Amino acid sequence: MGVLSEKERIKILSDVIEIQSINDNELEVAQYLQKLFSSYDIKADIVQLDDSDTRANLVAEIGEGKPVLGVSGHMDVVTTGDVSNWNYEPFKLTEDDQGRLHGRGSADMKSGLVALALSLIEIKQSSTLKKGTIRFMATAGEEITSSGAAKLYDEGYMNDVDALLIAEPSQDGIVYTHKGTMDIEVISKGKSAHSSMPELGYNAINPLTDFIHYINAEYSKVDTSSELLGTPTMNSTVIQGGDQVNSIPEYASSLFNMRTIPEFDNKRFIELFEKIKNKVEQESNASLAINPYVNREPVHTTGENSFLKLSKQYGDDYFNRDLELTASTATTDASFLMKGKDDAFPFVMYGPGETGQAHQVDEYVYKDVYLTFIDLYTNLLTDYLNQES
């Protein structure tokens, strides 16, 4: 055990879990961590998101000079859903008789975020970092659009970073490549009229249903796949139109969710949507609009780097297992943080929590796993930088 006792390590995680940062309110988490860092002489800056009083990132650094190792985790969590389905209070860290710590965000991903933060404190206090810089980046908005990561990228926080670790829940395998995500809204505009005189209006639902039919038919021909990530996916998940049964609807919309791979990436989906839009408009009087409101690219690296190998070595040693080097169908902030990096860039996603616990009722992380990751990160981050030439 290092500077912080087990009791202190659990208390800090408990404090962060209690902050209800459901798709918002990350500023309170950032302020808590900033105060914690300050008590150990680590400077941390709050990076406010534009036009928001409650949303912010936090950036802290220890060490100096090159290389720069970025470590990151997000501060937001998803909604609890129906609280009556929970056996534990969602925003109170509760240990059960199997050593599991329950609470919203315990796995996804406040345990990983806090473990990284505490590893910086341990490294700072031990003075074991001989060269290089560790840049801690806590982000806002990962669960929706990765707005916090986009802000950090735009402001240049990744420009000099030489390797990146994201502590998303992935304790059973070390991830080095993952799918991208797209959400696209398709809007159809018509003209309202009384249903007894439909010729005076234009039904917005009809071209939208044509669009859905055509794009499903076209997408069914796609046979592109990735050896690691499998196939891309596309689904129409929400449809809305009309507001009264005896009125011709002037507006209809559908939301589509895509999971993308490098071989069929976000740009390819936009091209597909535009192609079908043009087809429908040419066949009718339709007026369609395509709005990609979430656009996170897939992350692809070769995995051929010393950081990944060292991460596996430490994971294997600390947990006495042979960890798989793998891919993930989920998407992380790396989609923005790694923009412009080539596939040789060292990227690792590895953190406490089982992937399947994300967004679940009675979400949990094992206490011993959380505590072990603090020590693992403390030694991994230090050794990687000290060994780099």
C-alpha positions in Angstrom: 0.0 0.0 0.0 1.3 3.4 -0.8 0.6 6.9 0.5 -3.2 6.4 0.6 -4.7 3.7 2.8 -7.3 1.3 1.6 -9.9 3.2 3.6 -8.9 6.5 1.9 -9.0 4.9 -1.5 -12.5 3.6 -0.9 -13.7 6.9 0.6 -12.5 8.9 -2.5 -14.3 6.5 -4.9 -17.4 6.7 -2.7 -17.3 10.6 -2.7 -17.1 10.6 -6.5 -19.9 8.0 -6.9 -22.2 10.3 -4.8 -21.9 13.1 -7.3 -24.8 12.6 -9.6 -23.2 13.4 -12.9 -25.9 11.9 -15.1 -25.0 13.3 -18.6 -24.2 16.6 -16.8 -22.7 18.1 -13.7 -19.2 17.0 -14.4 -18.0 20.3 -13.0 -18.6 19.1 -9.5 -16.5 15.9 -10.1 -13.8 18.1 -11.6 -13.8 20.4 -8.6 -13.6 17.5 -6.2 -10.6 16.0 -8.0 -8.9 19.4 -8.4 -9.1 19.9 -4.6 -7.8 16.4 -4.0 -4.9 16.9 -6.4 -4.1 20.3 -4.8 -3.7 18.7 -1.3 -0.9 16.6 -2.8 0.7 19.5 -4.6 -0.5 18.5 -8.1 -1.8 21.4 -10.2 -5.0 20.7 -12.1 -6.9 23.0 -14.4 -10.7 23.0 -15.0 -11.5 23.4 -18.7 -15.0 24.6 -19.0 -17.2 23.4 -21.9 -18.5 26.3 -24.0 -21.8 27.8 -22.9 -22.2 25.6 -19.8 -22.1 26.3 -16.1 -22.1 22.7 -15.1 -20.0 20.8 -17.6 -16.2 20.8 -17.6 -13.0 18.7 -18.1 -10.1 18.5 -15.7 -6.5 18.4 -16.8 -3.6 17.6 -14.3 0.1 16.9 -14.9 3.0 15.4 -13.0 6.6 15.2 -14.2 8.1 17.3 -17.0 9.3 17.0 -20.6 9.0 14.2 -23.1 7.6 11.6 -23.5 4.1 12.6 -22.6 1.8 9.8 -21.5 -1.9 10.7 -21.6 -4.3 8.9 -19.2 -8.1 9.6 -19.4 -11.5 8.7 -18.0 -14.9 10.3 -18.2 -16.8 11.8 -15.3 -20.4 11.4 -16.6 -22.6 8.4 -16.0 -25.8 7.2 -17.6 -29.2 7.5 -16.1 -30.3 5.0 -13.4 -33.5 4.1 -15.1 -36.3 3.0 -12.7 -34.6 3.2 -9.3 -37.2 0.7 -7.9 -35.3 -2.0 -9.9 -32.2 -1.3 -7.9 -31.3 -3.3 -4.8 -28.8 -0.7 -3.8 -28.9 3.1 -3.7 -27.5 4.1 -7.1 -25.5 7.1 -5.7 -24.2 5.5 -2.5 -21.2 3.2 -2.8 -22.3 0.0 -1.1 -20.2 -3.2 -0.6 -22.0 -6.5 -0.6 -20.9 -9.8 1.0 -19.1 -10.8 -2.2 -16.7 -7.9 -2.1 -18.5 -6.0 -4.9 -18.9 -2.2 -4.7 -22.3 -1.1 -6.1 -23.2 2.3 -7.5 -23.9 4.0 -10.7 -20.6 4.6 -12.4 -18.7 2.1 -10.2 -17.7 0.2 -13.4 -18.4 2.8 -16.1 -16.2 4.4 -15.2 -15.6 6.2 -12.0 -13.5 3.4 -10.5 -11.1 3.7 -13.5 -11.1 7.5 -13.3 -10.4 7.5 -9.6 -7.7 4.8 -9.9 -5.9 6.9 -12.4 -6.1 10.0 -10.2 -4.8 8.1 -7.2 -2.0 6.6 -9.1 -0.8 10.2 -10.0 -0.8 11.0 -6.3 1.1 7.8 -5.4 3.7 8.6 -8.2 4.1 12.2 -7.2 4.6 11.4 -3.5 7.0 8.6 -4.2 9.2 10.6 -6.6 9.7 7.5 -8.7 9.0 9.2 -12.0 12.5 10.1 -13.4 11.5 11.5 -16.8 8.5 12.4 -18.9 5.1 13.7 -18.2 1.8 12.1 -17.2 -1.2 14.1 -18.3 -4.4 13.2 -16.6 -7.5 14.2 -18.7 -11.0 13.7 -17.0 -13.7 14.4 -19.6 -17.3 15.4 -19.7 -20.0 14.1 -22.0 -18.5 10.7 -23.1 -21.8 8.9 -22.8 -23.5 11.1 -25.4 -21.3 12.9 -27.8 -17.7 12.9 -26.3 -18.0 16.7 -26.2 -15.4 16.9 -23.5 -12.8 14.9 -25.4 -13.6 17.0 -28.5 -12.9 20.1 -26.5 -9.5 18.8 -25.3 -8.6 17.8 -28.8 -9.5 21.2 -30.3 -7.5 23.0 -27.6 -4.4 20.9 -28.4 -4.1 18.8 -25.2 -3.3 15.8 -27.4 -0.8 17.4 -29.7 2.3 16.3 -27.8 1.0 13.1 -26.3 3.0 10.0 -27.2 0.8 7.3 -25.8 -2.7 7.1 -24.4 -4.4 4.9 -21.8 -8.2 5.1 -21.2 -9.4 3.3 -18.1 -12.8 2.1 -19.4 -14.0 -1.1 -17.8 -12.1 -3.9 -19.5 -10.4 -5.9 -16.8 -10.7 -9.1 -18.7 -8.8 -8.0 -21.8 -6.6 -5.2 -23.0 -8.2 -3.3 -25.9 -6.2 -1.6 -28.6 -8.8 -1.0 -31.3 -12.5 -0.3 -31.2 -15.5 0.5 -33.3 -16.8 4.0 -34.0 -20.3 5.3 -33.4 -22.6 7.4 -35.5 -26.1 8.7 -34.7 -27.9 10.3 -37.7 -31.3 12.0 -37.7 -33.2 11.9 -41.0 -35.9 14.6 -41.2 -38.7 14.7 -43.7 -40.7 17.9 -44.2 -44.1 18.0 -45.7 -47.2 20.3 -45.6 -50.1 19.9 -43.2 -53.7 19.6 -44.3 -57.0 18.1 -43.1 -57.1 14.4 -43.8 -60.3 14.8 -45.8 -58.4 17.0 -48.2 -54.9 15.4 -48.4 -54.3 16.9 -51.9 -53.8 20.2 -50.2 -50.9 18.9 -48.1 -47.9 16.6 -48.4 -47.5 13.7 -46.0 -44.0 13.8 -44.5 -44.2 10.2 -43.3 -44.4 8.6 -46.8 -40.9 9.7 -48.1 -39.4 8.8 -44.7 -40.7 5.3 -44.9 -39.4 5.1 -48.4 -36.0 6.2 -47.1 -36.0 3.6 -44.4 -37.0 0.9 -46.9 -34.3 1.9 -49.5 -31.5 2.3 -47.0 -32.1 -1.1 -45.4 -32.2 -2.7 -48.8 -29.0 -1.0 -49.9 -27.2 -1.7 -46.6 -28.1 -5.4 -46.8 -25.7 -5.6 -49.7 -22.7 -4.5 -47.6 -20.4 -7.4 -46.9 -17.4 -5.5 -45.5 -15.9 -6.7 -42.3 -12.8 -6.4 -40.1 -10.9 -9.4 -38.7 -10.8 -7.8 -35.2 -14.0 -5.7 -35.1 -16.4 -7.8 -37.2 -19.0 -6.1 -39.3 -20.4 -2.6 -39.1 -24.0 -2.3 -38.0 -26.9 0.1 -38.8 -30.3 0.3 -37.2 -33.3 2.7 -37.3 -34.1 2.9 -33.6 -36.6 5.8 -33.3 -39.3 7.1 -35.6 -41.7 10.0 -35.1 -44.3 11.7 -37.3 -47.6 13.3 -37.0 -49.5 14.6 -34.0 -53.2 14.0 -34.8 -54.9 11.1 -36.6 -57.1 13.3 -38.9 -54.3 15.7 -39.9 -51.7 15.2 -42.7 -48.3 15.3 -40.9 -45.9 18.1 -42.0 -42.9 16.6 -40.2 -41.5 13.2 -39.6 -38.1 12.0 -38.4 -36.1 8.8 -37.8 -33.0 8.2 -35.7 -30.3 5.8 -36.9 -27.5 4.3 -34.9 -24.4 2.9 -36.6 -21.3 1.1 -35.3 -18.5 1.6 -37.7 -15.2 0.0 -38.6 -12.2 1.4 -40.5 -13.1 -0.6 -43.6 -16.6 1.0 -43.5 -16.2 4.1 -41.6 -18.4 7.1 -40.7 -17.7 8.9 -44.0 -19.0 5.8 -45.9 -22.2 5.9 -43.9 -22.8 9.6 -44.6 -22.2 8.9 -48.3 -24.8 6.1 -48.1 -27.4 8.3 -46.4 -26.9 11.1 -49.0 -27.2 8.6 -51.8 -30.6 7.4 -50.5 -31.7 10.9 -49.8 -31.1 11.9 -53.4 -33.0 8.8 -54.6 -36.1 9.5 -52.6 -36.1 13.2 -53.5 -35.8 12.4 -57.2 -38.7 10.0 -57.0 -41.1 12.4 -55.2 -41.7 15.9 -53.9 -39.9 15.0 -50.7 -37.7 17.4 -48.7 -35.2 15.4 -46.6 -32.4 16.5 -44.4 -29.5 14.3 -43.1 -28.1 15.4 -39.7 -25.2 13.4 -38.2 -25.4 14.6 -34.6 -23.0 12.0 -33.1 -19.9 11.2 -35.1 -17.1 9.2 -33.4 -14.6 7.5 -35.6 -13.3 4.0 -35.1 -9.9 3.7 -33.4 -7.5 1.4 -35.2 -3.9 0.7 -34.0 -1.6 -2.2 -34.8 -0.9 -3.1 -31.2 2.8 -3.3 -32.0 4.2 -1.1 -29.4 6.0 -1.3 -26.0 3.2 0.3 -24.1 0.7 -2.4 -25.0 3.2 -5.1 -24.2 4.1 -3.6 -20.8 0.4 -3.1 -20.0 -0.2 -6.8 -20.7 2.8 -7.8 -18.6 1.5 -5.8 -15.6 -2.0 -7.0 -16.1 -0.9 -10.6 -16.2 1.4 -10.2 -13.2 -1.1 -8.3 -11.0 -4.1 -10.6 -11.7 -2.2 -13.9 -12.3 -3.7 -14.5 -15.7 -2.9 -14.4 -19.4 -4.9 -11.4 -20.6 -6.1 -11.3 -24.2 -5.2 -8.4 -26.5 -8.5 -7.6 -28.1 -10.9 -5.2 -29.7 -14.1 -3.6 -28.5 -17.4 -3.0 -30.1 -17.9 -0.1 -27.7 -16.6 3.4 -28.4 -14.4 5.6 -26.2 -13.2 9.2 -26.0 -10.2 8.0 -28.0 -12.3 8.6 -31.2 -11.6 12.3 -30.6 -8.4 12.3 -28.5 -6.6 10.3 -31.2 -7.7 12.2 -34.2 -4.8 12.5 -36.6 -2.7 9.8 -34.9 -1.5 6.9 -37.2 -2.1 3.2 -36.5 1.3 2.9 -34.9 0.3 5.2 -32.0 0.3 3.4 -28.7 -3.3 3.2 -27.4 -4.5 1.0 -24.5 -8.0 0.7 -23.0 -7.6 -1.2 -19.7 -9.4 -0.5 -16.5 -11.3 -1.9 -13.5 -14.8 -3.3 -14.1 -16.3 -5.9 -16.4 -17.5 -4.6 -19.7 -20.9 -6.2 -19.2 -21.5 -4.1 -16.0 -21.7 -0.8 -18.0 -25.1 0.8 -17.7 -26.6 -2.1 -15.7 -28.9 -2.0 -12.7 -26.9 -2.6 -9.5 -23.7 -1.8 -11.4 -20.6 -2.9 -9.5 -16.9 -3.3 -9.5 -15.0 -5.7 -7.3 -13.2 -3.9 -4.5 -10.0 -5.9 -4.8 -9.9 -5.2 -8.6 -10.3 -1.5 -8.1 -7.6 -1.4 -5.4 -5.3 -3.5 -7.5 -5.6 -1.2 -10.5 -4.4 1.8 -8.4 -1.1 -0.1 -7.8 -1.0 -1.4 -11.3 -1.3 2.0 -12.8 1.2 3.5 -10.4 3.9 1.1 -11.5 2.9 0.8 -15.2 2.9 4.5 -15.9 6.1 5.1 -14.0 8.0 2.2 -15.6 6.8 3.0 -19.2 8.1 6.6 -19.0 11.3 5.7 -17.2 12.1 3.1 -19.8 11.3 5.2 -22.9 14.4 6.7 -24.5 
